[in-house]
Amino acid sequence: MAISFEVPEHVQQQTEMVRFVAEAMMRPLSREMDENEHARPTAFIEQMWPIMRDQQKRALDKLEQSTDGDGDKREKRASTTYLRYMLMIEMLSWGDAGIYLCLPYAALGGAAIEAVGTREQKLRLLRRFAEGDQPAWGAMAMTEPGAGSDTAAISTTAVFDEETNEWVLNGEKIFCTNGRLALEESDGLVVVWATVNKEAGRAGMKSFVVEAGTPGVRIGKVEIKHGIRASDTASIVLSDARIPADNILGSAEVQASRNTQSFKGAMATFDATRPMVAASALGVGRAALEFVKEKLAAEGVDIPYGAPYHKLTAIQRDVLEMEAQLHAAYLLTLRAVALLDAGEENNLEASMAKVKAGKVVTQVAQKCVELLGVMGYSREWLAEKWMRDAKISEIYEGTNQINTLIVARRILGYSSKELR
């Protein structure tokens, strides 16, 4: 598939608007939000809510106009939707990756609904993010105390109560990004992974939409984290939590053949979100690198692009190598996003982008702290914060090890049983 490297004018204009938000509204809050982890950038959220609501309303309007009746297949389209998201997220993360995660929108929960929900479910469940009177957040709860990357080990159960026409959920989820925001401070929702038949393995895995205010749902521990400290990461406890029958995403049926179509559909969520994690990593990496170049320039150290490699100093080589690696990660992310906008499968490319960007931002942020010396390690500058913020890009939305396995399986043609 051919990819255009020229960003359309309307996307460029949006990116410039986002740059203003990142520079004028987010960057000045970075240190304060980092030092006060469980505080909320309330003024920022209130200012951004109308903008986020309008964006989500446009997406909902497009869905309402769609002729796709079942909602299960991607509509073939020529679009820049995901390109816009990619560049917006990169710029917002350049401002502050943790504050970016506090933006009121459907987020990973919305992506899960988009991936496997019916058209009716999408319209009904996502409407609150486009037409609500107050900020709302979406989240997804998958990880458990005994089930991390091995999703087949998930023990949260969902049992159907025929008398009340409800699903009854029991279990505990941990490390849920924006879990508290979604359930306690908004009219939001969390997409919870649970099993309707443990013996069926992955075929018994289903996704359920748990809405804010549902009895039997409470927030447990709110994590104290290494980085992205502005965002909340919480555990969610489900004790006989009852949700409507039609809040299961997709079919409730478990095929006798142990068909894992529902599981694969839910995993398709990450095909859309992993490139966005990569974009966020790129924003953090660019923030760190630009800062280092600015400080080096102030000391009279220039970067002679085009000069022979053997004539460069060690610092100049380091900077050029960091730039090259960030650009390589950018191109992989652009590839994954272009496939999304073309309505084509991008499972391989999404994981490749996520792995590359995660590795690169960690290496770049660490090298930037090193080049800045003692001041890079000091909290007086944001360099040490960017190094801490960078590391999560290798962990959430599937660790780099898991995504590397996905890449290897796709390239070599092996199943998960054949290559572990």
C-alpha positions as CSV (number, residue, x, y, z in Angstrom):
1,M,0.0,0.0,0.0
2,A,1.3,3.4,-1.0
3,I,1.8,5.9,1.9
4,S,1.8,9.7,1.5
5,F,4.4,11.4,3.7
6,E,2.8,14.8,3.1
7,V,0.5,15.7,6.0
8,P,-2.8,17.2,4.6
9,E,-3.3,20.9,5.3
10,H,-6.3,20.5,7.6
11,V,-4.3,18.0,9.7
12,Q,-1.4,20.4,9.9
13,Q,-3.7,23.2,11.1
14,Q,-5.1,20.9,13.8
15,T,-1.6,20.0,14.9
16,E,-0.7,23.6,15.2
17,M,-3.7,24.2,17.4
18,V,-2.8,21.3,19.6
19,R,0.8,22.6,19.8
20,F,-0.6,25.7,21.5
21,V,-2.5,23.6,24.0
22,A,0.6,21.5,24.7
23,E,2.9,24.4,25.1
24,A,0.7,26.9,26.9
25,M,-1.6,24.7,29.0
26,M,0.1,21.4,29.6
27,R,3.9,22.0,29.8
28,P,3.5,24.6,32.6
29,L,1.5,22.0,34.7
30,S,4.0,19.2,34.2
31,R,6.0,19.5,37.3
32,E,3.1,20.3,39.6
33,M,1.1,17.3,38.4
34,D,4.1,15.0,38.7
35,E,4.7,16.1,42.3
36,N,1.1,15.8,43.3
37,E,0.2,12.5,41.7
38,H,-3.5,12.1,42.6
39,A,-4.4,15.7,42.0
40,R,-6.5,16.5,38.9
41,P,-5.7,19.2,36.3
42,T,-9.2,20.4,36.8
43,A,-8.9,23.7,34.9
44,F,-7.3,22.0,31.9
45,I,-10.0,19.3,31.8
46,E,-12.7,21.9,31.9
47,Q,-11.1,23.8,29.0
48,M,-10.6,20.8,26.9
49,W,-13.9,19.1,27.5
50,P,-15.9,21.1,24.8
51,I,-13.1,20.4,22.3
52,M,-13.0,16.7,23.0
53,R,-16.8,16.5,23.0
54,D,-17.0,18.1,19.6
55,Q,-14.4,15.7,18.2
56,Q,-16.3,12.7,19.5
57,K,-19.6,14.1,18.2
58,R,-18.2,14.3,14.7
59,A,-17.1,10.6,15.0
60,L,-20.6,9.7,16.2
61,D,-22.2,11.6,13.4
62,K,-20.1,9.7,10.9
63,L,-21.2,6.4,12.5
64,E,-24.9,7.4,12.4
65,Q,-24.6,8.1,8.6
66,S,-22.9,4.8,8.0
67,T,-24.7,2.2,6.0
68,D,-22.8,-0.7,7.7
69,G,-25.5,-2.6,9.4
70,D,-23.7,-5.1,11.5
71,G,-20.8,-3.0,12.8
72,D,-18.5,-5.9,12.7
73,K,-16.3,-5.1,9.7
74,R,-14.2,-2.0,9.1
75,E,-15.7,0.3,6.5
76,K,-13.4,0.7,3.5
77,R,-12.6,4.4,3.4
78,A,-10.1,7.0,2.4
79,S,-9.6,8.8,5.7
80,T,-7.2,10.8,7.8
81,T,-8.9,10.0,11.1
82,Y,-6.1,8.0,12.7
83,L,-3.4,10.2,11.2
84,R,-5.0,13.1,13.0
85,Y,-5.2,11.1,16.2
86,M,-1.5,10.1,15.9
87,L,-0.2,13.6,15.4
88,M,-2.5,15.0,18.1
89,I,-1.4,12.4,20.6
90,E,2.2,12.9,19.8
91,M,1.9,16.7,20.3
92,L,-0.1,16.3,23.5
93,S,2.4,13.9,24.9
94,W,5.2,16.4,24.0
95,G,3.3,18.7,26.3
96,D,2.9,16.0,29.1
97,A,2.1,12.3,28.6
98,G,0.4,12.0,32.0
99,I,-1.9,15.0,31.6
100,Y,-2.7,13.8,28.0
101,L,-4.2,10.6,29.6
102,C,-6.5,12.8,31.7
103,L,-8.3,14.1,28.6
104,P,-12.1,13.3,28.9
105,Y,-12.8,10.9,26.0
106,A,-13.7,7.3,25.3
107,A,-10.1,6.2,25.1
108,L,-9.4,2.5,25.3
109,G,-12.9,1.7,26.4
110,G,-14.2,3.4,23.3
111,A,-11.7,1.5,21.1
112,A,-12.9,-1.8,22.5
113,I,-16.5,-0.9,21.7
114,E,-15.5,0.2,18.2
115,A,-13.7,-3.1,17.6
116,V,-16.3,-5.6,18.7
117,G,-19.6,-3.7,19.5
118,T,-22.6,-3.7,17.2
119,R,-23.7,-0.5,15.5
120,E,-26.5,-0.1,18.1
121,Q,-24.0,-0.5,20.9
122,K,-21.6,2.0,19.5
123,L,-24.3,4.6,19.1
124,R,-25.8,4.0,22.5
125,L,-22.7,3.6,24.6
126,L,-20.5,6.3,22.9
127,R,-23.2,9.0,22.9
128,R,-22.3,10.1,26.5
129,F,-18.9,11.2,25.3
130,A,-20.3,13.3,22.5
131,E,-23.5,14.7,24.0
132,G,-23.0,14.7,27.8
133,D,-23.2,17.7,30.0
134,Q,-20.1,16.9,32.0
135,P,-16.7,15.3,31.2
136,A,-16.7,11.6,30.8
137,W,-13.9,9.0,30.6
138,G,-13.7,5.5,29.1
139,A,-11.3,2.8,30.3
140,M,-10.6,-0.9,29.8
141,A,-10.0,-3.5,32.5
142,M,-8.1,-6.6,31.5
143,T,-5.1,-7.2,33.8
144,E,-5.7,-9.2,37.0
145,P,-3.5,-10.1,40.0
146,G,-3.0,-13.6,38.5
147,A,-3.3,-12.7,34.8
148,G,-1.1,-10.2,33.1
149,S,0.0,-10.9,29.5
150,D,-1.6,-14.4,29.7
151,T,-5.2,-13.3,29.1
152,A,-6.3,-17.0,29.0
153,A,-5.7,-17.0,32.8
154,I,-8.3,-14.3,33.5
155,S,-10.5,-15.5,36.3
156,T,-13.2,-12.7,36.5
157,T,-16.5,-14.4,35.8
158,A,-19.7,-13.3,34.1
159,V,-22.8,-15.4,34.8
160,F,-26.2,-14.7,33.1
161,D,-29.2,-14.3,35.3
162,E,-32.2,-15.2,33.2
163,E,-34.7,-14.0,35.8
164,T,-33.5,-10.4,35.7
165,N,-31.9,-10.5,32.2
166,E,-28.6,-9.3,33.6
167,W,-25.0,-10.4,33.6
168,V,-23.5,-10.8,37.1
169,L,-19.7,-10.0,37.2
170,N,-17.3,-11.0,40.0
171,G,-13.6,-10.5,40.1
172,E,-10.8,-7.9,40.5
173,K,-8.9,-5.9,37.8
174,I,-5.7,-4.1,38.4
175,F,-3.6,-1.4,36.6
176,C,-6.7,0.1,34.9
177,T,-5.7,3.5,33.4
178,N,-8.3,6.1,34.2
179,G,-10.3,3.6,36.1
180,R,-11.1,6.0,38.9
181,L,-12.0,8.8,36.5
182,A,-14.3,6.6,34.5
183,L,-16.2,5.2,37.4
184,E,-16.1,7.7,40.2
185,E,-15.9,11.2,38.6
186,S,-17.9,11.0,35.5
187,D,-20.7,9.4,33.5
188,G,-18.1,7.1,32.0
189,L,-17.7,3.4,31.5
190,V,-15.1,0.6,31.7
191,V,-14.9,-2.4,29.3
192,V,-14.2,-5.4,31.5
193,W,-12.9,-8.7,30.2
194,A,-14.4,-11.7,31.9
195,T,-15.1,-15.4,31.1
196,V,-18.5,-16.9,30.7
197,N,-17.0,-20.4,30.5
198,K,-13.6,-21.0,32.1
199,E,-13.3,-24.5,30.5
200,A,-13.6,-23.0,27.0
201,G,-10.4,-21.0,27.4
202,R,-10.1,-18.0,25.2
203,A,-13.4,-19.0,23.5
204,G,-15.1,-18.2,26.7
205,M,-13.6,-14.7,27.0
206,K,-16.1,-11.8,26.5
207,S,-16.1,-8.0,26.9
208,F,-18.7,-6.3,29.1
209,V,-19.5,-2.6,29.4
210,V,-19.7,-1.6,33.1
211,E,-21.1,1.9,33.4
212,A,-20.4,4.4,36.2
213,G,-22.8,4.1,39.1
214,T,-23.2,0.3,38.7
215,P,-23.9,-1.3,42.2
216,G,-21.3,-3.8,43.2
217,V,-18.4,-1.9,41.5
218,R,-15.8,-0.1,43.6
219,I,-12.4,1.4,43.1
220,G,-9.7,-0.4,45.1
221,K,-6.0,0.7,45.3
222,V,-5.0,3.7,43.3
223,E,-1.3,3.1,42.3
224,I,1.6,5.3,43.1
225,K,3.7,5.2,39.9
226,H,7.1,5.8,38.5
227,G,5.9,8.0,35.6
228,I,2.8,9.5,33.9
229,R,1.8,10.4,37.5
230,A,-0.9,12.9,36.4
231,S,-3.1,10.0,35.3
232,D,-4.8,7.6,37.7
233,T,-4.1,3.8,37.5
234,A,-6.5,1.9,39.7
235,S,-7.8,-1.5,40.7
236,I,-11.5,-2.3,40.2
237,V,-13.4,-4.8,42.4
238,L,-16.6,-6.4,41.1
239,S,-18.8,-8.0,43.7
240,D,-22.1,-9.3,42.1
241,A,-22.0,-6.3,39.8
242,R,-25.1,-6.5,37.6
243,I,-25.1,-5.1,34.1
244,P,-27.8,-5.1,31.4
245,A,-27.9,-8.1,29.1
246,D,-27.1,-6.0,26.0
247,N,-23.9,-4.6,27.6
248,I,-22.0,-7.7,26.4
249,L,-20.0,-6.7,23.3
250,G,-20.7,-9.2,20.5
251,S,-22.3,-12.6,21.0
252,A,-22.6,-14.4,24.3
253,E,-22.5,-17.8,22.6
254,V,-19.5,-20.0,23.2
255,Q,-18.9,-22.2,20.2
256,A,-18.4,-25.9,20.8
257,S,-15.4,-25.8,18.5
258,R,-13.7,-23.5,20.9
259,N,-13.8,-20.7,18.3
260,T,-11.9,-17.7,19.6
261,Q,-13.5,-15.1,17.3
262,S,-14.8,-13.1,20.2
263,F,-11.3,-13.1,21.7
264,K,-9.7,-12.1,18.4
265,G,-12.3,-9.3,18.0
266,A,-11.5,-7.9,21.5
267,M,-7.8,-8.1,20.7
268,A,-8.4,-6.0,17.6
269,T,-8.8,-3.1,20.1
270,F,-5.1,-3.0,20.3
271,D,-4.6,-2.7,16.5
272,A,-6.0,0.8,16.8
273,T,-4.5,1.8,20.2
274,R,-1.0,0.4,20.0
275,P,0.0,2.9,17.2
276,M,-1.4,5.7,19.5
277,V,0.9,4.4,22.4
278,A,3.7,4.6,19.9
279,A,2.7,8.2,19.0
280,S,2.7,9.1,22.7
281,A,6.2,7.7,23.1
282,L,7.3,9.7,20.1
283,G,6.0,12.9,21.8
284,V,8.0,12.2,25.0
285,G,11.1,11.3,23.0
286,R,10.9,14.5,20.9
287,A,10.4,16.6,24.0
288,A,13.6,15.2,25.6
289,L,15.6,15.5,22.4
290,E,14.5,19.0,21.6
291,F,15.4,20.1,25.1
292,V,18.9,18.6,24.9
293,K,19.6,20.2,21.5
294,E,18.5,23.6,23.0
295,K,20.9,23.2,25.9
296,L,23.7,22.1,23.7
297,A,23.2,25.0,21.3
298,A,23.4,27.4,24.3
299,E,26.8,25.9,25.1
300,G,27.9,26.3,21.5
301,V,27.5,22.7,20.4
302,D,26.0,22.5,17.0
303,I,24.8,19.4,15.1
304,P,26.4,19.4,11.6
305,Y,24.0,17.5,9.5
306,G,25.7,16.0,6.5
307,A,29.2,16.0,7.9
308,P,31.3,12.8,7.6
309,Y,30.7,10.5,10.6
310,H,34.4,10.4,11.5
311,K,34.5,14.2,11.9
312,L,31.7,14.2,14.5
313,T,32.2,14.4,18.2
314,A,30.7,11.7,20.5
315,I,27.9,14.0,21.6
316,Q,27.1,14.9,18.0
317,R,26.9,11.3,17.0
318,D,24.7,10.5,20.0
319,V,22.2,13.3,19.0
320,L,22.1,12.2,15.3
321,E,21.6,8.6,16.3
322,M,18.7,9.6,18.6
323,E,17.1,11.6,15.8
324,A,17.5,8.7,13.4
325,Q,15.9,6.2,15.8
326,L,13.0,8.5,16.6
327,H,12.4,9.0,12.8
328,A,12.5,5.2,12.2
329,A,9.8,4.8,15.0
330,Y,7.8,7.6,13.5
331,L,7.8,5.9,10.0
332,L,6.7,2.6,11.5
333,T,3.9,4.3,13.4
334,L,2.9,6.2,10.3
335,R,2.7,2.9,8.4
336,A,0.4,1.3,11.1
337,V,-1.8,4.4,11.1
338,A,-2.0,4.6,7.3
339,L,-3.3,1.0,7.2
340,L,-6.0,1.9,9.8
341,D,-7.1,4.9,7.7
342,A,-7.3,2.6,4.6
343,G,-9.5,0.1,6.5
344,E,-6.8,-2.6,6.2
345,E,-5.5,-5.0,8.8
346,N,-2.5,-3.7,10.7
347,N,-1.9,-6.3,13.5
348,L,1.7,-6.8,12.6
349,E,2.5,-3.1,11.9
350,A,0.7,-2.0,15.2
351,S,2.9,-4.2,17.3
352,M,6.1,-3.3,15.4
353,A,5.4,0.4,15.9
354,K,4.7,-0.1,19.6
355,V,7.9,-2.1,20.2
356,K,10.1,0.2,18.3
357,A,8.7,3.5,19.8
358,G,8.9,2.0,23.3
359,K,12.5,1.0,23.0
360,V,13.5,4.2,21.3
361,V,11.9,6.6,23.7
362,T,13.4,4.8,26.7
363,Q,16.9,4.9,25.1
364,V,16.5,8.5,24.0
365,A,15.2,9.8,27.3
366,Q,18.0,8.0,29.3
367,K,20.7,9.3,26.9
368,C,19.3,12.9,27.2
369,V,19.6,12.7,31.0
370,E,23.1,11.4,30.6
371,L,24.1,14.2,28.2
372,L,22.7,16.9,30.6
373,G,24.8,15.5,33.5
374,V,23.8,16.5,37.0
375,M,21.2,18.9,35.8
376,G,19.6,16.2,33.8
377,Y,19.2,14.2,36.9
378,S,17.9,17.2,38.9
379,R,14.2,17.9,39.2
380,E,14.9,21.5,38.3
381,W,14.5,20.4,34.7
382,L,11.9,18.1,33.2
383,A,14.5,15.7,31.6
384,E,14.4,13.2,34.5
385,K,10.6,13.3,34.4
386,W,10.6,12.4,30.6
387,M,12.9,9.5,31.4
388,R,10.4,8.2,34.0
389,D,7.4,8.9,31.7
390,A,9.1,7.0,28.8
391,K,9.3,3.6,30.5
392,I,5.6,2.9,30.5
393,S,5.6,2.8,26.7
394,E,7.4,-0.5,26.9
395,I,4.9,-1.9,29.4
396,Y,1.2,-1.0,28.9
397,E,-1.0,-2.0,25.9
398,G,1.0,-5.3,25.8
399,T,4.6,-5.4,27.0
400,N,7.4,-5.1,24.4
401,Q,8.1,-8.8,25.0
402,I,4.5,-9.8,24.1
403,N,4.4,-7.5,21.1
404,T,7.8,-8.9,19.9
405,L,6.2,-12.4,20.1
406,I,3.2,-11.1,18.0
407,V,5.6,-9.8,15.4
408,A,7.6,-13.0,15.2
409,R,4.4,-15.2,15.0
410,R,3.0,-13.1,12.2
411,I,6.2,-13.0,10.2
412,L,7.0,-16.7,10.7
413,G,3.5,-18.0,10.5
414,Y,3.5,-19.7,13.9
415,S,0.6,-19.9,16.3
416,S,0.7,-18.9,20.0
417,K,1.1,-22.6,20.9
418,E,4.0,-23.1,18.5
419,L,6.0,-19.9,19.6
420,R,5.8,-18.8,23.2
